[in-house]
Amino acid sequence: MKEQGAWGAAGDPSPSVFYGEKMPYNFARFVSPTNTKLLNEIDSAKSFDKKYRVQKFHEWQKWMYNKAYVVPTSGAYSVTAVNSKVSGWSLKPSANVWYKAGFTK
């Protein structure tokens, strides 16, 4: 049986955490000038403009797809079943669900 490494995504959607040149979670240890350039553009001050950040993400994703230097071999899903009588429930990372959640009749 082959062992696999795994990690969970952070609140900030930046792929540099997992694919950056000097990042410890870059398990593939793949480095290229193009990858570094695209990751730096995603995390630049210009990326406060949502359209710019989305455009750079798409460029990086397309580049990653074409290079395929990291290929996922498994995935995980999380399902949260919530009855329609539960109020104040949210899956947003910033939500304090236990404080706001309630039950209605």
Secondary structure as a PSIPRED ss2 file (coil, helix, strand):
# PSIPRED VFORMAT (PSIPRED V4.0)

   1 M C   1.000  0.000  0.000
   2 K C   1.000  0.000  0.000
   3 E C   1.000  0.000  0.000
   4 Q C   1.000  0.000  0.000
   5 G C   1.000  0.000  0.000
   6 A C   1.000  0.000  0.000
   7 W C   1.000  0.000  0.000
   8 G C   1.000  0.000  0.000
   9 A C   1.000  0.000  0.000
  10 A C   1.000  0.000  0.000
  11 G C   1.000  0.000  0.000
  12 D C   1.000  0.000  0.000
  13 P C   1.000  0.000  0.000
  14 S C   1.000  0.000  0.000
  15 P C   1.000  0.000  0.000
  16 S H   0.000  1.000  0.000
  17 V H   0.000  1.000  0.000
  18 F H   0.000  1.000  0.000
  19 Y H   0.000  1.000  0.000
  20 G C   1.000  0.000  0.000
  21 E C   1.000  0.000  0.000
  22 K C   1.000  0.000  0.000
  23 M C   1.000  0.000  0.000
  24 P C   1.000  0.000  0.000
  25 Y C   1.000  0.000  0.000
  26 N C   1.000  0.000  0.000
  27 F C   1.000  0.000  0.000
  28 A C   1.000  0.000  0.000
  29 R C   1.000  0.000  0.000
  30 F C   1.000  0.000  0.000
  31 V C   1.000  0.000  0.000
  32 S C   1.000  0.000  0.000
  33 P H   0.000  1.000  0.000
  34 T H   0.000  1.000  0.000
  35 N H   0.000  1.000  0.000
  36 T H   0.000  1.000  0.000
  37 K H   0.000  1.000  0.000
  38 L H   0.000  1.000  0.000
  39 L H   0.000  1.000  0.000
  40 N H   0.000  1.000  0.000
  41 E H   0.000  1.000  0.000
  42 I H   0.000  1.000  0.000
  43 D C   1.000  0.000  0.000
  44 S C   1.000  0.000  0.000
  45 A H   0.000  1.000  0.000
  46 K H   0.000  1.000  0.000
  47 S H   0.000  1.000  0.000
  48 F H   0.000  1.000  0.000
  49 D C   1.000  0.000  0.000
  50 K H   0.000  1.000  0.000
  51 K H   0.000  1.000  0.000
  52 Y H   0.000  1.000  0.000
  53 R H   0.000  1.000  0.000
  54 V H   0.000  1.000  0.000
  55 Q H   0.000  1.000  0.000
  56 K H   0.000  1.000  0.000
  57 F H   0.000  1.000  0.000
  58 H H   0.000  1.000  0.000
  59 E H   0.000  1.000  0.000
  60 W H   0.000  1.000  0.000
  61 Q H   0.000  1.000  0.000
  62 K H   0.000  1.000  0.000
  63 W H   0.000  1.000  0.000
  64 M H   0.000  1.000  0.000
  65 Y H   0.000  1.000  0.000
  66 N H   0.000  1.000  0.000
  67 K H   0.000  1.000  0.000
  68 A C   1.000  0.000  0.000
  69 Y C   1.000  0.000  0.000
  70 V C   1.000  0.000  0.000
  71 V C   1.000  0.000  0.000
  72 P C   1.000  0.000  0.000
  73 T C   1.000  0.000  0.000
  74 S C   1.000  0.000  0.000
  75 G C   1.000  0.000  0.000
  76 A C   1.000  0.000  0.000
  77 Y C   1.000  0.000  0.000
  78 S C   1.000  0.000  0.000
  79 V C   1.000  0.000  0.000
  80 T C   1.000  0.000  0.000
  81 A C   1.000  0.000  0.000
  82 V C   1.000  0.000  0.000
  83 N C   1.000  0.000  0.000
  84 S C   1.000  0.000  0.000
  85 K C   1.000  0.000  0.000
  86 V E   0.000  0.000  1.000
  87 S E   0.000  0.000  1.000
  88 G C   1.000  0.000  0.000
  89 W C   1.000  0.000  0.000
  90 S C   1.000  0.000  0.000
  91 L C   1.000  0.000  0.000
  92 K C   1.000  0.000  0.000
  93 P C   1.000  0.000  0.000
  94 S C   1.000  0.000  0.000
  95 A C   1.000  0.000  0.000
  96 N C   1.000  0.000  0.000
  97 V H   0.000  1.000  0.000
  98 W H   0.000  1.000  0.000
  99 Y H   0.000  1.000  0.000
 100 K H   0.000  1.000  0.000
 101 A C   1.000  0.000  0.000
 102 G E   0.000  0.000  1.000
 103 F E   0.000  0.000  1.000
 104 T C   1.000  0.000  0.000
 105 K C   1.000  0.000  0.000
